[in-house]
């Protein structure tokens, strides 16, 4: 391993989850002295070992071993003194999809205890507009002795699971300080490790920018999902329609799927909807459409089950292909495919249900089957995630295939165009 050039700046990352840990490791690899804080004892136990368990994130294990070897990463249950503090904690929802920023506020309270003059506090957690200002006010009230000497900024991540380290380093970033001095101080920090362009805004704009990016994606997916349901009712091949429509130079319709999941696209629009109920009508409708698509896919499977049973005089064996929220990852957060699997498991004979998820070795609720076994035994095969492992499966002609996510779209187009 190459020797890391030391940077005379210390950083404390509060929240060592799927963003916090890669961020801490990337900073350590660039020569920062990094400490990490997390309240979860399981996280601390895992990070106290010399090696990480095998990760889906490319390069994460190597950076962890490198940080351990060079001694520039430490972890504890509470924040430690540092020049820069980064908050990367969850922002879940309360009842009614109202954002809960209590984790961010708690992180700020703990950070306040160890702050020094000149410190920079950066919030990277997805947050409602105005959160960074609230953090600044909270800390100023807790530490009046440091009033006027601290800097606050918001800088959301823009990453995709499976490629987090690369995107943390290479994607553009929007940086919003509560004042110009804070923005400039944050830019100077991110310049050390971000190769993408750094765009300065105010804190409120940067917060809404993060939310708008994912709401835009949600709306685009909702259009494709709604179109797929229209095509089904009209007896039109969805893949062919989208292929032809996308030949227009200013049209780019996405592939439909089973809904929307993951840590951002399925959740961030609610931050806007909750704060701007009267204005966010299209964004709210897109959320409704994407949630409806998951129910629609589930009902399609049960409809095929009932038709098969009437026709054949027996219940069919069903294979559900995929559990993760997107292709080629093991991330199940808010996964529409997982919701479909749960509905099937609750309402159908478990002995007649095969579930395949090639990116998981095991699941706490479902007995997983390999792709080939599931497909060979099933009468009905429902594809809910377009994993690479599924695309070259050799499936017998007599199987009923429900391809909700375009696993075989290229193959189908060759025959139907």
C-alpha positions as CSV (number, residue, x, y, z in Angstrom):
1,X,0.0,0.0,0.0
2,X,1.2,3.5,-0.9
3,X,2.1,5.8,2.0
4,X,-0.6,8.3,2.8
5,X,0.5,12.0,2.9
6,X,-0.7,13.5,6.1
7,X,-3.0,16.6,6.2
8,X,-2.8,18.7,9.3
9,X,-6.5,18.7,9.8
10,X,-8.6,16.5,12.0
11,X,-12.2,15.4,11.1
12,X,-14.8,13.7,13.2
13,X,-17.6,11.9,11.3
14,X,-20.8,11.4,13.5
15,X,-22.8,8.5,12.1
16,X,-20.9,5.5,10.6
17,X,-23.6,4.1,8.4
18,X,-23.6,3.5,4.6
19,X,-22.5,7.2,4.0
20,X,-20.5,8.0,7.1
21,X,-18.2,5.0,7.0
22,X,-17.1,5.4,3.4
23,X,-16.7,9.2,4.0
24,X,-14.5,8.6,7.0
25,X,-12.4,6.0,5.1
26,X,-12.0,8.2,2.1
27,X,-10.9,11.1,4.3
28,X,-8.4,8.8,6.1
29,X,-7.0,7.7,2.7
30,X,-6.4,11.3,1.8
31,X,-4.3,11.9,4.9
32,X,-6.8,13.4,7.3
33,X,-6.7,12.3,10.9
34,X,-10.2,10.9,11.2
35,X,-12.4,9.9,14.2
36,X,-15.8,8.3,13.9
37,X,-18.7,8.4,16.3
38,X,-21.7,6.1,16.4
39,X,-24.1,5.1,19.2
40,X,-24.7,1.6,17.8
41,X,-22.5,-0.9,19.7
42,X,-22.7,-3.4,16.9
43,X,-21.1,-0.8,14.5
44,X,-18.3,0.0,17.0
45,X,-17.7,-3.7,17.5
46,X,-17.4,-4.3,13.8
47,X,-15.1,-1.4,13.2
48,X,-12.8,-2.4,16.1
49,X,-11.7,-5.5,14.2
50,X,-8.7,-5.5,11.9
51,X,-10.8,-6.3,8.8
52,X,-14.3,-5.5,7.6
53,X,-16.6,-8.3,6.6
54,X,-16.8,-8.7,2.8
55,X,-18.5,-5.6,1.3
56,X,-20.5,-4.9,-1.8
57,X,-18.9,-1.5,-2.0
58,X,-15.9,-1.6,-4.2
59,X,-12.7,-0.6,-2.3
60,X,-14.2,-0.2,1.1
61,X,-12.3,-3.2,2.7
62,X,-9.0,-2.0,1.3
63,X,-9.4,1.5,2.6
64,X,-10.4,0.2,6.0
65,X,-7.3,-1.9,6.2
66,X,-5.2,1.0,5.0
67,X,-6.6,3.3,7.6
68,X,-6.0,0.8,10.4
69,X,-2.4,0.3,9.2
70,X,-1.6,4.0,9.1
71,X,-3.5,4.6,12.4
72,X,-5.5,7.6,11.2
73,X,-8.9,6.2,11.9
74,X,-10.4,5.8,15.4
75,X,-14.0,5.1,16.5
76,X,-15.9,5.7,19.7
77,X,-19.5,6.2,20.9
78,X,-19.2,10.0,21.2
79,X,-17.7,12.7,19.0
80,X,-14.1,13.8,19.8
81,X,-12.4,17.1,19.3
82,X,-11.7,17.9,15.7
83,X,-11.2,20.8,13.3
84,X,-14.2,19.7,11.2
85,X,-17.3,17.8,12.2
86,X,-19.5,16.0,9.7
87,X,-23.0,14.8,10.5
88,X,-24.1,11.7,8.6
89,X,-26.9,10.3,10.6
90,X,-30.4,9.0,9.5
91,X,-33.4,11.3,9.1
92,X,-36.3,8.9,9.3
93,X,-40.0,9.7,9.3
94,X,-42.6,10.1,12.0
95,X,-46.2,9.2,11.5
96,X,-47.6,10.7,8.3
97,X,-44.3,10.9,6.5
98,X,-43.2,13.9,8.6
99,X,-39.3,14.2,8.7
100,X,-37.7,13.4,12.0
101,X,-34.5,15.4,12.5
102,X,-34.0,14.3,16.1
103,X,-30.9,12.2,15.2
104,X,-29.4,15.3,13.6
105,X,-30.2,17.4,16.6
106,X,-28.8,14.8,19.0
107,X,-25.6,14.6,16.9
108,X,-25.3,18.4,17.1
109,X,-25.8,18.4,20.9
110,X,-23.0,15.8,21.3
111,X,-20.7,17.7,18.9
112,X,-21.3,20.9,20.8
113,X,-19.6,19.4,23.9
114,X,-16.3,19.1,22.1
115,X,-16.2,22.2,19.9
116,X,-13.4,24.7,19.7
117,X,-13.0,28.1,18.2
118,X,-12.8,28.0,14.4
119,X,-14.5,24.6,14.0
120,X,-16.5,23.8,10.9
121,X,-19.7,21.8,11.3
122,X,-21.1,20.2,8.1
123,X,-24.4,18.5,7.9
124,X,-24.6,15.8,5.1
125,X,-27.8,14.1,6.3
126,X,-30.8,14.5,4.1
127,X,-32.7,17.3,5.8
128,X,-35.8,19.6,5.5
129,X,-35.1,23.1,4.4
130,X,-33.8,25.2,7.3
131,X,-32.2,22.3,9.2
132,X,-28.6,23.7,9.0
133,X,-29.8,27.0,10.4
134,X,-31.5,25.1,13.2
135,X,-28.3,23.2,14.0
136,X,-26.3,26.5,14.1
137,X,-28.9,28.1,16.4
138,X,-28.9,25.0,18.7
139,X,-25.2,24.8,19.0
140,X,-24.9,28.6,19.6
141,X,-27.4,28.3,22.4
142,X,-25.4,25.4,23.9
143,X,-22.0,27.1,23.4
144,X,-22.5,30.9,23.8
145,X,-18.8,31.1,24.6
146,X,-18.0,30.2,20.9
147,X,-20.6,32.6,19.4
148,X,-19.2,34.2,16.2
149,X,-16.3,31.7,15.9
150,X,-17.9,28.7,14.4
151,X,-18.8,27.8,10.8
152,X,-21.8,25.9,9.5
153,X,-22.6,24.4,6.1
154,X,-24.7,21.8,4.3
155,X,-23.3,19.5,1.7
156,X,-25.4,16.6,0.6
157,X,-23.9,13.4,-0.8
158,X,-24.9,12.3,-4.3
159,X,-24.0,8.6,-4.5
160,X,-25.4,5.3,-5.7
161,X,-25.0,2.1,-3.6
162,X,-22.4,-0.2,-5.1
163,X,-20.3,2.8,-6.3
164,X,-20.2,5.0,-3.3
165,X,-16.4,5.7,-2.9
166,X,-16.0,6.6,-6.5
167,X,-19.0,9.0,-6.5
168,X,-18.0,10.6,-3.2
169,X,-14.8,11.6,-4.9
170,X,-15.8,12.3,-8.4
171,X,-19.4,13.8,-8.4
172,X,-20.1,17.5,-8.2
173,X,-21.2,18.8,-4.8
174,X,-23.5,21.6,-3.8
175,X,-22.2,23.4,-0.7
176,X,-24.3,25.8,1.2
177,X,-23.0,27.7,4.2
178,X,-25.1,29.8,6.6
179,X,-22.9,32.7,5.5
180,X,-20.2,33.3,2.9
181,X,-17.3,32.6,5.3
182,X,-18.8,29.2,6.1
183,X,-19.3,28.3,2.4
184,X,-15.7,29.2,1.6
185,X,-14.3,27.2,4.6
186,X,-16.4,24.2,3.5
187,X,-15.2,24.5,-0.1
188,X,-11.6,24.6,1.0
189,X,-12.2,21.3,2.9
190,X,-13.9,19.5,0.1
191,X,-11.2,20.5,-2.4
192,X,-8.9,18.1,-0.6
193,X,-10.7,15.1,-1.8
194,X,-13.5,15.9,-4.3
195,X,-12.5,15.9,-8.0
196,X,-15.9,17.1,-9.1
197,X,-16.9,20.7,-9.3
198,X,-17.9,22.4,-6.0
199,X,-20.9,24.7,-6.4
200,X,-21.6,27.4,-3.8
201,X,-25.1,28.2,-2.6
202,X,-26.8,29.2,0.6
203,X,-27.7,26.4,3.1
204,X,-31.4,26.4,2.3
205,X,-30.8,26.1,-1.4
206,X,-28.4,23.2,-0.9
207,X,-30.9,21.4,1.3
208,X,-33.7,21.8,-1.2
209,X,-31.3,20.9,-4.1
210,X,-30.8,17.5,-2.6
211,X,-34.5,16.9,-2.2
212,X,-35.3,18.2,-5.7
213,X,-32.8,15.9,-7.3
214,X,-34.5,12.8,-5.9
215,X,-38.0,14.1,-6.4
216,X,-37.2,14.7,-10.1
217,X,-36.0,11.1,-10.4
218,X,-39.1,9.9,-8.6
219,X,-41.4,11.8,-11.0
220,X,-39.5,10.4,-14.0
221,X,-39.9,6.9,-12.7
222,X,-43.5,7.5,-12.0
223,X,-44.1,8.5,-15.6
224,X,-42.6,5.2,-16.8
225,X,-44.5,3.1,-14.2
226,X,-47.8,4.8,-15.0
227,X,-47.2,4.3,-18.8
228,X,-46.5,0.6,-18.2
229,X,-49.9,0.1,-16.5
230,X,-51.6,2.0,-19.4
231,X,-49.8,-0.2,-21.9
232,X,-50.9,-3.3,-20.1
233,X,-54.5,-2.3,-20.1
234,X,-54.3,-1.3,-23.8
235,X,-52.6,-4.5,-24.8
236,X,-49.5,-2.7,-26.0
237,X,-45.9,-3.9,-25.5
238,X,-44.3,-1.5,-23.0
239,X,-40.7,-2.1,-24.1
240,X,-41.5,-1.5,-27.7
241,X,-43.5,1.7,-27.0
242,X,-40.7,3.2,-24.9
243,X,-38.1,2.2,-27.4
244,X,-40.0,4.0,-30.2
245,X,-40.8,7.0,-28.1
246,X,-37.2,7.4,-27.1
247,X,-36.2,7.8,-30.8
248,X,-37.6,11.4,-30.4
249,X,-34.5,13.6,-29.9
250,X,-36.0,15.2,-26.8
251,X,-37.6,12.2,-25.1
252,X,-35.9,9.8,-22.7
253,X,-38.5,7.6,-20.9
254,X,-37.0,5.4,-18.2
255,X,-37.5,1.7,-17.8
256,X,-40.5,0.9,-15.6
257,X,-40.1,-1.3,-12.5
258,X,-42.0,-2.5,-9.5
259,X,-41.9,0.8,-7.7
260,X,-39.2,2.9,-6.0
261,X,-37.0,2.0,-3.1
262,X,-33.7,2.8,-1.5
263,X,-32.5,5.4,0.9
264,X,-33.3,8.6,-1.2
265,X,-35.7,8.5,-4.1
266,X,-38.5,6.8,-2.2
267,X,-38.1,9.1,0.8
268,X,-36.7,12.5,-0.1
269,X,-39.9,13.7,-1.9
270,X,-41.8,13.5,1.4
271,X,-39.4,16.2,2.8
272,X,-40.8,18.5,0.2
273,X,-44.4,17.3,0.4
274,X,-44.6,17.7,4.2
275,X,-43.3,21.3,4.1
276,X,-45.1,22.5,0.9
277,X,-48.4,20.6,0.8
278,X,-50.2,23.0,-1.5
279,X,-47.4,23.4,-4.0
280,X,-46.0,19.9,-4.3
281,X,-48.9,18.3,-6.1
282,X,-47.0,16.6,-8.9
283,X,-44.3,15.3,-6.5
284,X,-47.0,13.9,-4.2
285,X,-48.8,12.3,-7.1
286,X,-45.5,10.6,-8.3
287,X,-45.1,9.1,-4.8
288,X,-48.6,7.8,-5.0
289,X,-48.1,6.3,-8.5
290,X,-44.8,4.6,-7.6
291,X,-46.4,3.1,-4.4
292,X,-49.4,2.0,-6.5
293,X,-47.1,0.2,-9.0
294,X,-45.8,-2.1,-6.2
295,X,-49.4,-3.1,-5.4
296,X,-50.2,-3.5,-9.1
297,X,-47.3,-5.9,-9.6
298,X,-48.4,-7.9,-6.6
299,X,-52.0,-8.1,-7.8
300,X,-50.7,-9.2,-11.3
301,X,-48.9,-12.2,-9.6
302,X,-52.0,-13.2,-7.7
303,X,-54.1,-12.8,-10.8
304,X,-51.8,-15.2,-12.7
305,X,-51.9,-17.6,-9.7
306,X,-55.7,-17.7,-9.8
307,X,-55.9,-18.1,-13.6
308,X,-53.4,-20.9,-13.5
309,X,-55.3,-22.7,-10.7
310,X,-58.6,-22.5,-12.6
311,X,-57.0,-23.7,-15.8
312,X,-54.8,-26.5,-14.4
313,X,-56.8,-27.6,-11.4
314,X,-53.8,-27.1,-9.0
315,X,-52.0,-24.2,-7.4
316,X,-48.9,-23.1,-9.3
317,X,-45.3,-23.0,-8.0
318,X,-44.2,-19.3,-8.1
319,X,-40.6,-18.0,-8.3
320,X,-40.0,-14.4,-7.3
321,X,-36.7,-13.1,-8.7
322,X,-35.1,-10.4,-6.7
323,X,-35.5,-8.7,-3.3
324,X,-33.1,-5.7,-3.4
325,X,-34.3,-2.2,-4.2
326,X,-32.2,-1.9,-7.4
327,X,-30.2,-4.2,-9.6
328,X,-26.9,-5.8,-8.5
329,X,-26.8,-4.7,-4.9
330,X,-27.7,-6.3,-1.6
331,X,-29.6,-3.3,-0.2
332,X,-33.2,-4.0,0.8
333,X,-34.1,-0.6,2.2
334,X,-37.7,0.3,1.2
335,X,-37.4,-2.2,-1.6
336,X,-40.7,-2.7,-3.6
337,X,-39.5,-6.2,-4.5
338,X,-39.2,-7.0,-0.8
339,X,-42.8,-5.7,-0.2
340,X,-44.0,-8.0,-3.0
341,X,-42.2,-11.0,-1.4
342,X,-43.8,-10.2,2.0
343,X,-47.3,-10.0,0.5
344,X,-46.8,-13.3,-1.3
345,X,-45.4,-15.0,1.8
346,X,-48.4,-13.8,3.9
347,X,-51.0,-14.9,1.4
348,X,-49.7,-17.9,-0.4
349,X,-48.4,-21.4,0.4
350,X,-44.8,-21.1,1.4
351,X,-44.1,-24.6,0.0
352,X,-45.1,-23.3,-3.4
353,X,-43.0,-20.1,-3.3
354,X,-39.3,-19.9,-4.3
355,X,-37.4,-16.6,-3.8
356,X,-34.1,-15.9,-5.4
357,X,-31.8,-13.0,-4.5
358,X,-28.2,-13.6,-5.8
359,X,-26.7,-10.7,-3.9
360,X,-27.7,-12.2,-0.5
361,X,-26.4,-15.4,1.1
362,X,-29.4,-15.6,3.5
363,X,-32.4,-13.7,4.7
364,X,-33.9,-13.7,8.2
365,X,-37.4,-14.3,6.9
366,X,-37.1,-16.1,3.5
367,X,-35.4,-19.3,2.5
368,X,-33.5,-18.3,-0.6
369,X,-33.1,-20.4,-3.7
370,X,-30.5,-20.1,-6.5
371,X,-31.8,-18.7,-9.8
372,X,-31.7,-21.9,-11.8
373,X,-33.5,-24.0,-9.2
374,X,-36.2,-21.4,-8.7
375,X,-36.8,-21.0,-12.5
376,X,-36.8,-24.8,-13.2
377,X,-39.3,-25.6,-10.5
378,X,-41.7,-22.7,-11.0
379,X,-44.8,-22.5,-13.1
380,X,-44.9,-18.7,-12.8
381,X,-41.7,-16.6,-12.7
382,X,-42.0,-13.0,-11.6
383,X,-38.9,-10.8,-12.1
384,X,-39.0,-7.9,-9.7
385,X,-35.3,-6.8,-10.0
386,X,-33.2,-6.7,-13.1
387,X,-30.1,-8.4,-11.7
388,X,-27.4,-9.3,-14.2
389,X,-27.6,-13.0,-13.1
390,X,-31.2,-13.1,-14.4
391,X,-30.6,-11.8,-17.9
392,X,-29.0,-14.9,-19.4
393,X,-31.2,-17.5,-17.7
394,X,-32.3,-20.2,-20.1
395,X,-36.0,-20.6,-19.2
396,X,-38.3,-23.3,-20.6
397,X,-40.9,-22.2,-23.1
398,X,-43.9,-23.4,-21.0
399,X,-43.2,-21.0,-18.1
400,X,-45.4,-18.0,-17.4
401,X,-43.1,-15.0,-17.1
402,X,-44.0,-11.7,-15.5
403,X,-41.1,-9.3,-16.3
404,X,-41.9,-6.2,-14.3
405,X,-38.4,-4.6,-14.7
406,X,-37.2,-5.3,-18.2
407,X,-34.9,-8.2,-17.5
408,X,-35.6,-9.5,-21.0
409,X,-36.4,-6.2,-22.7
410,X,-33.6,-6.4,-25.2
411,X,-34.4,-10.0,-26.0
412,X,-38.1,-9.2,-26.4
413,X,-37.4,-6.2,-28.7
414,X,-35.5,-8.3,-31.1
415,X,-38.6,-10.4,-31.6
416,X,-41.2,-7.6,-31.5
417,X,-39.8,-4.7,-33.5
